[in-house]
Amino acid sequence: MRAARPAFRDELGGLIRTGAADDHGVLAVGMMRSYGDSCLNGDGSVIEMSGLDHLISFDRQTGVIKAEAGVTLDEILRVAIPAGYFLPVTPGTKFVTLGGALANDVHGKNHHHAGTFGRWVRQFTLARTDGSERVVGRDDTSGLFAATIGGLGLTGVITRVTLELMPIASSRIDLQTVPFGKLSEFFSLAAESEPSHDYTVAWIDCLAQGSKLGRGIFTRARHSLDGELRVSDKKGPSIPVEAPGFLLNRLSLAAFNEAYYRIAGRPRATSSCYDPFFYPLDAIGGWNRLYGRLGFYQYQSVVPAAVAEVATTAMLQTIAAAGQGSFLAVLKTFGDVPSPGLLSFPMQGTTLALDFANRGRSTLSLLDKLDAIVREAGGRLYPAKDGRLPPAMFRAGYRALDQFTPHMDPGLSSTFWRRMQL
Ligand SMILES: Cc1cc2nc3c(=O)[nH]c(=O)nc-3n(C[C@H](O)[C@H](O)[C@H](O)COP(=O)(O)OP(=O)(O)OC[C@H]3O[C@@H](n4cnc5c(N)ncnc54)[C@H](O)[C@@H]3O)c2cc1C
């Protein structure tokens, strides 16, 4: 994979042209925080957009910000918070670019209110490999707006984004944690909390079995109504080397989960800086090294609301029986706000995100079993978190693929996309 990182906008046209002439075309990438191969272009070229990171304008009256696509959410927060604004939707890391957030139509803990990132995008500029450049807005009737949001970077290179920010009175967050003993309680807590709380999410103990199956800790939160407007600069420890493989075995995970459920799960109401609430992993440099040299698979699914409890129970039973749980097991309901992108991942239902240490065949066989449950339930997997999704499952989960493909730019490609064509 050949990579270039332009620092000036006028370098971009030439890089797109030469990259597109490559056998495997070219792909624009952001901070490469996607877990799998959707931000890779093996044997082809990539253009790292993170050098094109200028803020173009910010209207403090309306909260509308325009910036180059390589600007990160972290950089947006540094400007937005002191002016009383926050990101309308943010993923669990702030080290992603506007272009990457748009191309994956990312979601956050407030999906039930705010929907996905793309809903807050007013317009973007798209450079195509034929040399054309187009400004595409919500009023677009060609289908290119809907194809590019969640379009995995395959419709053109996003060069600028105009985004609506959300007003806040404080950068602090009021949050409550509530332990729950079984899965049905998670669904009751979500239904009870969503009308009154901006953010809801749950950690789930995916090694618990029998009467404890589906237990976890529910967090509900909203922006504080008064207090400071302060940008956080906190940094935590770093993981200096790959952890030894035995660290994350069944026993250590079970012990961790038990202790976490007991200690962190005590019901409490507190106020927190926004940073540890939204971005806990950003504070731990090199957190992925905890999984050792063989790394890990992230697996994020969504299943429709009508079958969410049955399907999630089946997934948790399968994971517990395999003894390969993860400590980062996150459960969240997606609301009924429609996603604007043809290939957007979120749909109304329940999403489960898991990290599995890579134990080779046994891990892949567990993931195949989870695939079968998700497919049967009419759900799908998130390409941003994927390195192994079977192409047939991709086609079954993303029904608007036929509408999407006519908008693809023939000079662009990715390892993920080629894998989906097999
Ligand atoms: C700790 C952690 C937590 C996360 N939590 C969440 C979460 O809660 N919700 C969620 O939705 N995601 C989450 N993610 C995934 C992450 O938000 C997405 O993968 C995001 O798209 C990464 O952005 P990036 O700038 O790193 O883009 P990359 O990973 O580099 O690229 C992502 C996609 O965008 C395309 N792209 C990037 N820039 C451009 C551009 N300028 N023009 C055209 N295409 C472009 C790429 O081709 C690729 O297809 C998380 C990731 C991590 C590491």
The ligand as an SDF file (V2000), in Angstrom:
LIG
                    3D

 53 58  0  0  0  0  0  0  0  0999 V2000
  -11.8150    3.4380   20.5860 C   0  0  0  0  0  0  0  0  0  0  0  0
  -12.7760    3.5370   19.4260 C   0  0  0  0  0  0  0  0  0  0  0  0
  -14.1030    3.7820   19.6620 C   0  0  0  0  0  0  0  0  0  0  0  0
  -15.0120    3.8700   18.6100 C   0  0  0  0  0  0  0  0  0  0  0  0
  -16.3290    4.1080   18.8940 N   0  0  0  0  0  0  0  0  0  0  0  0
  -17.2060    4.2310   17.8860 C   0  0  0  0  0  0  0  0  0  0  0  0
  -18.5720    4.5350   18.1450 C   0  0  0  0  0  0  0  0  0  0  0  0
  -18.9840    4.6840   19.3030 O   0  0  0  0  0  0  0  0  0  0  0  0
  -19.4030    4.6860   17.0770 N   0  0  0  0  0  0  0  0  0  0  0  0
  -18.9670    4.5640   15.7920 C   0  0  0  0  0  0  0  0  0  0  0  0
  -19.7740    4.7170   14.8730 O   0  0  0  0  0  0  0  0  0  0  0  0
  -17.6870    4.2600   15.5200 N   0  0  0  0  0  0  0  0  0  0  0  0
  -16.8000    4.1000   16.5250 C   0  0  0  0  0  0  0  0  0  0  0  0
  -15.4840    3.8370   16.2460 N   0  0  0  0  0  0  0  0  0  0  0  0
  -15.0750    3.7090   14.8580 C   0  0  0  0  0  0  0  0  0  0  0  0
  -14.6100    5.0650   14.2740 C   0  0  0  0  0  0  0  0  0  0  0  0
  -15.3950    6.1150   14.7650 O   0  0  0  0  0  0  0  0  0  0  0  0
  -14.7950    5.0340   12.7640 C   0  0  0  0  0  0  0  0  0  0  0  0
  -14.1110    3.9400   12.2270 O   0  0  0  0  0  0  0  0  0  0  0  0
  -14.3420    6.3350   12.0910 C   0  0  0  0  0  0  0  0  0  0  0  0
  -14.8800    6.3550   10.7970 O   0  0  0  0  0  0  0  0  0  0  0  0
  -12.8240    6.4550   11.9980 C   0  0  0  0  0  0  0  0  0  0  0  0
  -12.4920    7.7200   11.4330 O   0  0  0  0  0  0  0  0  0  0  0  0
  -11.0560    7.9840   10.8070 P   0  0  0  0  0  0  0  0  0  0  0  0
  -10.8940    9.4350   10.5850 O   0  0  0  0  0  0  0  0  0  0  0  0
  -10.0330    7.2920   11.5980 O   0  0  0  0  0  0  0  0  0  0  0  0
  -11.2420    7.2920    9.3860 O   0  0  0  0  0  0  0  0  0  0  0  0
  -10.5270    5.9890    8.7910 P   0  0  0  0  0  0  0  0  0  0  0  0
  -10.6680    4.8710    9.7410 O   0  0  0  0  0  0  0  0  0  0  0  0
   -9.1640    6.3380    8.3310 O   0  0  0  0  0  0  0  0  0  0  0  0
  -11.4460    5.7440    7.5190 O   0  0  0  0  0  0  0  0  0  0  0  0
  -12.7760    5.3300    7.7100 C   0  0  0  0  0  0  0  0  0  0  0  0
  -13.5230    5.3740    6.3780 C   0  0  0  0  0  0  0  0  0  0  0  0
  -13.6660    6.7280    5.9680 O   0  0  0  0  0  0  0  0  0  0  0  0
  -13.1260    6.9270    4.6820 C   0  0  0  0  0  0  0  0  0  0  0  0
  -12.5670    8.2760    4.6690 N   0  0  0  0  0  0  0  0  0  0  0  0
  -11.8060    8.8560    5.6220 C   0  0  0  0  0  0  0  0  0  0  0  0
  -11.5190   10.1280    5.2550 N   0  0  0  0  0  0  0  0  0  0  0  0
  -12.1020   10.3340    4.0540 C   0  0  0  0  0  0  0  0  0  0  0  0
  -12.1770   11.4380    3.1640 C   0  0  0  0  0  0  0  0  0  0  0  0
  -11.6080   12.6150    3.4310 N   0  0  0  0  0  0  0  0  0  0  0  0
  -12.8470   11.2840    1.9980 N   0  0  0  0  0  0  0  0  0  0  0  0
  -13.4640   10.0990    1.7280 C   0  0  0  0  0  0  0  0  0  0  0  0
  -13.4360    9.0330    2.5270 N   0  0  0  0  0  0  0  0  0  0  0  0
  -12.7730    9.1490    3.6830 C   0  0  0  0  0  0  0  0  0  0  0  0
  -12.1020    5.8300    4.5010 C   0  0  0  0  0  0  0  0  0  0  0  0
  -11.9080    5.5380    3.1370 O   0  0  0  0  0  0  0  0  0  0  0  0
  -12.7640    4.6730    5.2520 C   0  0  0  0  0  0  0  0  0  0  0  0
  -13.6900    4.0370    4.4230 O   0  0  0  0  0  0  0  0  0  0  0  0
  -14.5590    3.7250   17.2700 C   0  0  0  0  0  0  0  0  0  0  0  0
  -13.2010    3.4830   17.0220 C   0  0  0  0  0  0  0  0  0  0  0  0
  -12.3120    3.3990   18.0860 C   0  0  0  0  0  0  0  0  0  0  0  0
  -10.8580    3.1450   17.7890 C   0  0  0  0  0  0  0  0  0  0  0  0
  1  2  1  0
  2  3  1  0
  2 52  2  0
  3  4  2  0
  4  5  1  0
  4 50  1  0
  5  6  2  0
  6  7  1  0
  6 13  1  0
  7  8  2  0
  7  9  1  0
  9 10  1  0
 10 11  2  0
 10 12  1  0
 12 13  2  0
 13 14  1  0
 14 15  1  0
 14 50  1  0
 15 16  1  0
 16 17  1  0
 16 18  1  0
 18 19  1  0
 18 20  1  0
 20 21  1  0
 20 22  1  0
 22 23  1  0
 23 24  1  0
 24 25  2  0
 24 26  1  0
 24 27  1  0
 27 28  1  0
 28 29  2  0
 28 30  1  0
 28 31  1  0
 31 32  1  0
 32 33  1  0
 33 34  1  0
 33 48  1  0
 34 35  1  0
 35 36  1  0
 35 46  1  0
 36 37  1  0
 36 45  1  0
 37 38  2  0
 38 39  1  0
 39 40  1  0
 39 45  2  0
 40 41  1  0
 40 42  2  0
 42 43  1  0
 43 44  2  0
 44 45  1  0
 46 47  1  0
 46 48  1  0
 48 49  1  0
 50 51  2  0
 51 52  1  0
 52 53  1  0
M  END
$$$$
